[in-house]
């Protein structure tokens, strides 16, 4: 199989990853992290959107090597609210709701 592998259609971000954890903690203050596994090197974009669909932060926008990875989002400079994390590769795109509580 190529790229990010399917895991379970009922698991949020786990839909497109061989091994991936949902953002933790969630709800969070002030930061949250996501662990994921790529089965091969692939270009990955992980972006944060506000409730209006505007990009507020880009966490990853680069070629990532295969294997286990973790990325963190530090939302210290953002107001409390609902945000959406979108992780996109060449073959998959998934979103997860994040709740920032200050």
Secondary structure, 3 states (H helix, E strand, C coil): CCCCCCCCCCCHHHHHCCCECCCECCCECCEEEEEEEECCCEEEEEEEECCCCCEEEEEEEEEECCEEEEEEEECCCCCCEEEEEEEECCCCEEEEEEEECC
